[in-house]
Amino acid sequence: MRQIDHFIQGFEGSDASARKHQIWNPSTGEVQAEVSLGDAALLDRAVANAKKVQPEWAATNPQKRARVMFEFKRLVEEHKQELAELLSSEHGKVVDDAHGDVQRGLEVIEYACGIPQVLKGEYTNGAGPGIDVYSMRQPLGIGAGITPFNFPAMIPMWMFGMAVAAGNAFILKPSERDPSVPVRLAELFVEAGAPEGLLQVVHGDKEMVDAILDHEDIAAVSFVGSSDIAHYVYKRGVAAGKRVQAMGGAKNHGIVMPDADLDQVVNDLSGAAFGSAGERCMALPVVVPVGEDTAERLKEKLIPAINALRVGVSTDKDAHYGPVVTPEHKQRVEDWITTAENEGGEIVIDGRGFTLQGHENGFFVGPTLIDHVTPDMESYKEEIFGPVLQIVRATDFEHALKLPSDHQYGNGVAIFTRNGHAAREFAHRVNVGMVGINVPIPVPVSYHSFGGWKRSGFGDADQYGMEGMRFWTKAKKVTQRWPDGGGDGSNAFVIPTMG
């Protein structure tokens, strides 16, 4: 059986006594590999390596750091097919989706290649008599990232790309469900010219997470995962004196106004709700048609479109989506469908019990459509994270606006309309962090920032972009004066705000 080890300088092979975690092939239902789970002692080794290399890396001028980022980008592009296939084999998303996973991470690496420009500080000449004031952004030291299973390429690159370009060392703890791609990325980073020990990968479960949150030499932690765990990570990390950003779950809504182009809406929903088997925090699992007529017209168009979706193994080039990640997750998604049914939802298209001929043991869930879902249902309140689309009918614009605004999650939302005033009003008033206008998955480009509100995000800084750069650096402010007097006190220092 294939063994996946930690990527730590000076650590050779696997620890036979370490706990193991099985890695499935979601398309076949077979165990294909196992990964060793580390502990606090192993983390200490990684931190010691990082402490040795980080000061020299921080002192390296930003142009040279940028050249490493450029070379890493080139290597990832060169190995993109290999990475996509490896990712698909452990996660289950189809290879085309896996390419997108890698590409969206690369876009943040591209932004990090501009680190000399991004890190420029501010300067004020003549803030007082002969006094200049300037600021600089300096690295924190050692950062850590804890990443989820659903984007094993993109989210690690969101984190370590920004952190390392800014001059930090980085320790990555990826999901134990699909850890191979993060390790491969770390290998390519060393090949790109980064010093050994700058980017390391440790595997583990809650024991490793707690070790990261408690380690006194780790200055900042970035997390993406479920909201309950995000809240836990935030509280424990902050209590330990760390800077923490923790992104949680989501229940993104798509508001469909009566004037929307329903054919385009259905096309968008097919990808946004069911792509990657719905295992995305920016998936669109709730559609909110405004008015009964809109709801009936939309439903009529959705049924044949959803029935036409092709579910296949991860290597099926014609499949719209593949299996979910584990047998436990398959059961969880199907249980939520049952819960919605018991709560009074109308199961229009039922994906429970779906099997794929020749792959009967794979973790497949068929596309599911549930109508007449209401805000008091648990299946509406919580994140299902599977290929399930719920219809919540709204009476008017204000009702539609209220639904995502009042929901516990506030990651993303979209409105579909031809009415510019309605779109502008919605974007300004909705209580959600990322808004799409006729865009079903409003993930910002790399030179903006990603982050949700409410229980979708804990902490004050978003991922990547300038928000990310500020998170991984600290600002130092310098007030300087070079006196030219002869020591008679005629050039005594006066704080500018005092006169």
Beta strands, then each sheet from edge to edge (+ up, - down):
strand 1: 2-4
strand 2: 19-25
strand 3: 30-37
strand 4: 123-128
strand 5: 131-139
strand 6: 142-146
strand 7: 169-173
strand 8: 199-201
strand 9: 220-224
strand 10: 243-247
strand 11: 253-256
strand 12: 286-289
strand 13: 346-349
strand 14: 368-371
strand 15: 388-391
strand 16: 409-410
strand 17: 412-416
strand 18: 434-437
strand 19: 453-454
strand 20: 457-458
strand 21: 473-481
sheet 1: 1+ 3+ 2-
sheet 2: 4+ 5- 21+
sheet 3: 8+ 7+ 6+ 9+ 10+ 20-
sheet 4: 13+ 14- 15- 12- 11- 17- 18-
sheet 5: 16+ 19-
end
